Amino acid sequence: MTDSPTRGPASSLRRFASPVILLALMWLVQTADAVLPGSFSGFGVRSWDVAGLAGIVFAPLLHASWTHLMANSVPFLVLGCLVAVEGARRFWAVTAIVAVVGGLGTWLVNAPGTLTVGASGLVFGYFGYVVMRVFAPGRVAHRILYAVIALVVIVVYGGSMLAGVFGAAQGVSWQAHLFGAVGGGAAALAARRRRPELDARSR
C-alpha cells in the first residue's frame, strides 16, 4: 500500500501533492458555493436518509462557511502531509477508510435528518492514523520516528481533539470527529495487517 521509495527532493515534495490538491479542491468548491445560487451543503451526510449516504463522498469537500473551512485547513494540511509521507497511495487509502467509517458512523448515530458537512472528520481520522501508526510493525528506527511524530501531534492537537469529541459546541458534530478518529485507527490497523503480507511476498 505504501509507495516505493523514491530519491531526490522533487520526488519527496510530490508525496505532499495529494493533500494539497484535496485542500485546494475544498477551497474551489467553497468558492463555487459562494458564487453560484443555492447551497451545496445539501449534498452532505443526512442521517438516516438512504439518499444521504452519498454525502460520505461529498461531505468532506463541503463547508458551512469560510470560517468553517479556514478552521479545518491548517490541521488538515499538517496531518494530511504526515500521512502522505508514506506515499500517495497510502494517503488516498487512509482518506477513503476514514471517509467511509466516519461517514457511516455519523449517518447512523446522529439524529434522523441531521446534515453534516466538513473536513473535520478527515482531520480527526488523520490524527487517529498518525497516533495508531506507532503500533504497526517495521524497523525499530521507523517505529521510534513514528512514536516521536505521534507524541508531537498529541501535544499540539490532542487537547483540541478531545474537546472536539467530548466538548463539542452546539452545531458541531462530535459524531463525525469520533468516527473519523476511529476510521483513522482502523486504517492504521489495516496497514499493520498488510505489512507482513508484503514482507512475505518480497522474500
DACORBEL-V617505 format. One record per residue. RES is the residue in three letters. OMEGA is omega in whole degrees, 0 to 359 (NA if undefined). NEAR is the number of other C-alpha atoms within 12 Angstrom. Layout:
RES:OMEGA:NEAR / RES:OMEGA:NEAR
This chain:
MET:179:25 / THR:179:23 / ASP:178:19 / SER:181:15 / PRO:177:13 / THR:184:16 / ARG:176:11 / GLY:181:10 / PRO:180:10 / ALA:179:11 / SER:179:17 / SER:180:20 / LEU:180:20 / ARG:178:22 / ARG:183:32 / PHE:181:30 / ALA:185:25 / SER:178:30 / PRO:178:38 / VAL:179:25 / ILE:181:23 / LEU:178:28 / LEU:178:34 / ALA:178:20 / LEU:177:22 / MET:179:34 / TRP:178:28 / LEU:179:19 / VAL:180:28 / GLN:177:30 / THR:179:22 / ALA:179:20 / ASP:180:23 / ALA:185:19 / VAL:184:12 / LEU:178:11 / PRO:180:9 / GLY:181:11 / SER:178:20 / PHE:186:30 / SER:180:28 / GLY:179:25 / PHE:178:29 / GLY:179:34 / VAL:177:46 / ARG:188:32 / SER:176:32 / TRP:174:24 / ASP:184:22 / VAL:178:16 / ALA:181:17 / GLY:177:29 / LEU:176:30 / ALA:179:26 / GLY:176:35 / ILE:179:40 / VAL:189:28 / PHE:188:29 / ALA:181:38 / PRO:181:47 / LEU:186:41 / LEU:179:40 / HIS:184:41 / ALA:182:33 / SER:175:23 / TRP:179:21 / THR:178:13 / HIS:180:23 / LEU:181:31 / MET:179:22 / ALA:181:19 / ASN:192:33 / SER:185:31 / VAL:178:20 / PRO:177:30 / PHE:183:37 / LEU:181:32 / VAL:183:28 / LEU:177:39 / GLY:178:44 / CYS:177:35 / LEU:175:35 / VAL:183:42 / ALA:176:36 / VAL:181:31 / GLU:176:33 / GLY:182:29 / ALA:180:32 / ARG:178:23 / ARG:181:33 / PHE:183:40 / TRP:177:32 / ALA:178:30 / VAL:179:47 / THR:180:45 / ALA:180:27 / ILE:180:36 / VAL:181:44 / ALA:182:45 / VAL:181:35 / VAL:180:34 / GLY:180:50 / GLY:180:48 / LEU:179:35 / GLY:178:33 / THR:180:43 / TRP:186:36 / LEU:189:27 / VAL:179:23 / ASN:177:27 / ALA:180:18 / PRO:178:17 / GLY:180:21 / THR:181:26 / LEU:183:37 / THR:177:48 / VAL:174:46 / GLY:181:47 / ALA:183:47 / SER:176:47 / GLY:176:50 / LEU:179:52 / VAL:179:49 / PHE:178:49 / GLY:177:47 / TYR:176:53 / PHE:180:52 / GLY:180:43 / TYR:183:45 / VAL:180:47 / VAL:183:37 / MET:180:33 / ARG:179:38 / VAL:186:29 / PHE:177:29 / ALA:180:28 / PRO:179:25 / GLY:179:21 / ARG:182:14 / VAL:180:13 / ALA:179:12 / HIS:182:17 / ARG:176:20 / ILE:179:18 / LEU:178:20 / TYR:181:29 / ALA:179:21 / VAL:179:18 / ILE:180:27 / ALA:180:28 / LEU:179:20 / VAL:180:19 / VAL:179:29 / ILE:180:24 / VAL:185:16 / VAL:189:17 / TYR:185:27 / GLY:181:23 / GLY:181:15 / SER:178:24 / MET:177:30 / LEU:180:21 / ALA:181:18 / GLY:178:28 / VAL:187:26 / PHE:181:17 / GLY:182:18 / ALA:179:18 / ALA:178:11 / GLN:182:10 / GLY:177:17 / VAL:185:27 / SER:174:36 / TRP:179:30 / GLN:179:37 / ALA:179:48 / HIS:183:43 / LEU:184:39 / PHE:172:38 / GLY:177:44 / ALA:177:43 / VAL:178:38 / GLY:178:40 / GLY:176:44 / GLY:179:34 / ALA:179:35 / ALA:178:41 / ALA:179:38 / LEU:177:26 / ALA:177:26 / ALA:180:32 / ARG:180:24 / ARG:184:20 / ARG:185:20 / ARG:179:22 / PRO:179:18 / GLU:179:15 / LEU:179:16 / ASP:181:15 / ALA:181:10 / ARG:184:9 / SER:182:8 / ARG:NA:7
